[in-house]
């Protein structure tokens, strides 16, 4: 189980100073839009991952007029019988200085190491892109699921990005005319190995995740609905190296790698119809939530540890019945939920904080 015990902020987004003790159960953060609810969720996510939950530059997390932001928190992590405390500190100076991360006062060499120390599941409104947007968000979902099953998938994904950068740089340098194919042949062989590994990890993750998604969707929707998740590769046949050779002319012309895991997609269907174009806003949000809750439950079952759950603006565009069923479906463990409106009556938060202009006030239950 991963539980955040306290959080301290200094000059993070709109927070000048914050010292917050947190309940190990359900915490509700409520307030008007722009009051700082999402910023608080962002700070927790950054502390647990070493990077923003949303795609944004790190210096965008520093309060206007400040030279740096500091985030500090203590997590209880591990299985219940053998939990240990981790004091995590992040110092975010303005560019060009580098981010500093410490765990129990010791420097952390790699941000990715945080993933092996603690587990979190986060849902932000931007995660709707997994249903409504292009393939990037759906590939991210598959990669997260792959990491949940095997942390080694992190290295595979890093290798894929590194090889693609090198291969694309060579393609751009060639400017459509490759005089020596040997260098590209070497990158093709390396890309083939990592592409096959990445695709295999994604397919195994999808096979395992789809059942969790179906259960979570039906819990929130309150009815049985066919949920289909199908992986679609960007190349034909079974021989990726051969497919790369066939695509080489086009790759040289365009100066980039046109096939591979970075171009694959995950097709989502509800009731035998494409979810992106035919589902309602409520159905799309329900599916996106179901996919996050599926990752949450997968991690719990695989590792025997309940992740910290962060849900930002989770009830928007859900009707009363779906909102109630979502709250009832929340798994055991620590959950921090933000909402501009009161939670359904079935929700019984351990603590409720009212946020106004980055100031938190504990509300009586």
Secondary structure in CASP SS format (residue, H / E / C, confidence):
PFRMAT SS
TARGET T0000
AUTHOR 0000-0000-0000
METHOD secondary structure of the structure
MODEL  1
X C 1.00
X C 1.00
X E 1.00
X E 1.00
X E 1.00
X E 1.00
X E 1.00
X E 1.00
X E 1.00
X E 1.00
X E 1.00
X E 1.00
X C 1.00
X C 1.00
X E 1.00
X E 1.00
X E 1.00
X E 1.00
X E 1.00
X E 1.00
X E 1.00
X C 1.00
X C 1.00
X C 1.00
X C 1.00
X E 1.00
X E 1.00
X E 1.00
X E 1.00
X E 1.00
X C 1.00
X C 1.00
X C 1.00
X C 1.00
X C 1.00
X C 1.00
X H 1.00
X H 1.00
X H 1.00
X H 1.00
X H 1.00
X H 1.00
X H 1.00
X H 1.00
X H 1.00
X H 1.00
X H 1.00
X H 1.00
X H 1.00
X C 1.00
X C 1.00
X C 1.00
X C 1.00
X C 1.00
X C 1.00
X C 1.00
X C 1.00
X H 1.00
X H 1.00
X H 1.00
X H 1.00
X E 1.00
X C 1.00
X C 1.00
X C 1.00
X C 1.00
X C 1.00
X E 1.00
X E 1.00
X E 1.00
X E 1.00
X E 1.00
X E 1.00
X E 1.00
X E 1.00
X E 1.00
X E 1.00
X C 1.00
X C 1.00
X H 1.00
X H 1.00
X H 1.00
X C 1.00
X E 1.00
X E 1.00
X E 1.00
X E 1.00
X E 1.00
X E 1.00
X E 1.00
X E 1.00
X E 1.00
X E 1.00
X C 1.00
X C 1.00
X C 1.00
X C 1.00
X C 1.00
X C 1.00
X E 1.00
X E 1.00
X E 1.00
X E 1.00
X C 1.00
X C 1.00
X E 1.00
X E 1.00
X C 1.00
X C 1.00
X C 1.00
X C 1.00
X C 1.00
X H 1.00
X H 1.00
X H 1.00
X H 1.00
X H 1.00
X C 1.00
X C 1.00
X E 1.00
X E 1.00
X E 1.00
X E 1.00
X C 1.00
X H 1.00
X H 1.00
X H 1.00
X H 1.00
X H 1.00
X H 1.00
X H 1.00
X H 1.00
X C 1.00
X C 1.00
X H 1.00
X H 1.00
X H 1.00
X H 1.00
X H 1.00
X H 1.00
X H 1.00
X H 1.00
X H 1.00
X H 1.00
X H 1.00
X H 1.00
X H 1.00
X H 1.00
X H 1.00
X C 1.00
X C 1.00
X C 1.00
X H 1.00
X H 1.00
X H 1.00
X H 1.00
X H 1.00
X H 1.00
X H 1.00
X H 1.00
X H 1.00
X H 1.00
X H 1.00
X H 1.00
X H 1.00
X H 1.00
X H 1.00
X H 1.00
X H 1.00
X H 1.00
X H 1.00
X H 1.00
X H 1.00
X H 1.00
X C 1.00
X C 1.00
X C 1.00
X C 1.00
X C 1.00
X C 1.00
X C 1.00
X H 1.00
X H 1.00
X H 1.00
X H 1.00
X H 1.00
X H 1.00
X H 1.00
X H 1.00
X H 1.00
X H 1.00
X H 1.00
X H 1.00
X H 1.00
X H 1.00
X H 1.00
X H 1.00
X H 1.00
X H 1.00
X H 1.00
X H 1.00
X H 1.00
X H 1.00
X H 1.00
X H 1.00
X H 1.00
X H 1.00
X H 1.00
X H 1.00
X H 1.00
X H 1.00
X H 1.00
X H 1.00
X H 1.00
X H 1.00
X H 1.00
X H 1.00
X H 1.00
X H 1.00
X H 1.00
X H 1.00
X C 1.00
X C 1.00
X C 1.00
X C 1.00
X C 1.00
X E 1.00
X E 1.00
X E 1.00
X E 1.00
X E 1.00
X E 1.00
X C 1.00
X C 1.00
X C 1.00
X C 1.00
X C 1.00
X C 1.00
X C 1.00
X H 1.00
X H 1.00
X H 1.00
X H 1.00
X H 1.00
X H 1.00
X H 1.00
X H 1.00
X H 1.00
X H 1.00
X H 1.00
X H 1.00
X H 1.00
X H 1.00
X H 1.00
X C 1.00
X C 1.00
X C 1.00
X C 1.00
X C 1.00
X C 1.00
X H 1.00
X H 1.00
X H 1.00
X C 1.00
X E 1.00
X E 1.00
X E 1.00
X E 1.00
X E 1.00
X E 1.00
X C 1.00
X C 1.00
X E 1.00
X E 1.00
X H 1.00
X H 1.00
X H 1.00
X H 1.00
X C 1.00
X C 1.00
X H 1.00
X H 1.00
X H 1.00
X H 1.00
X H 1.00
X H 1.00
X H 1.00
X H 1.00
X H 1.00
X H 1.00
X H 1.00
X H 1.00
X H 1.00
X H 1.00
X H 1.00
X H 1.00
X H 1.00
X H 1.00
X H 1.00
X H 1.00
X H 1.00
X H 1.00
X H 1.00
X C 1.00
X C 1.00
X C 1.00
X C 1.00
X E 1.00
X E 1.00
X E 1.00
X E 1.00
X C 1.00
X C 1.00
X C 1.00
X C 1.00
X C 1.00
X C 1.00
X C 1.00
X C 1.00
X H 1.00
X H 1.00
X H 1.00
X H 1.00
X H 1.00
X H 1.00
X H 1.00
X H 1.00
X H 1.00
X H 1.00
X C 1.00
X C 1.00
X C 1.00
X C 1.00
X C 1.00
X E 1.00
X E 1.00
X E 1.00
X E 1.00
X E 1.00
X C 1.00
X C 1.00
X C 1.00
X C 1.00
X C 1.00
X C 1.00
X C 1.00
X C 1.00
X C 1.00
X C 1.00
X C 1.00
X E 1.00
X E 1.00
X E 1.00
X E 1.00
X E 1.00
X E 1.00
X C 1.00
X C 1.00
X E 1.00
X E 1.00
X E 1.00
X E 1.00
X E 1.00
X C 1.00
X C 1.00
END
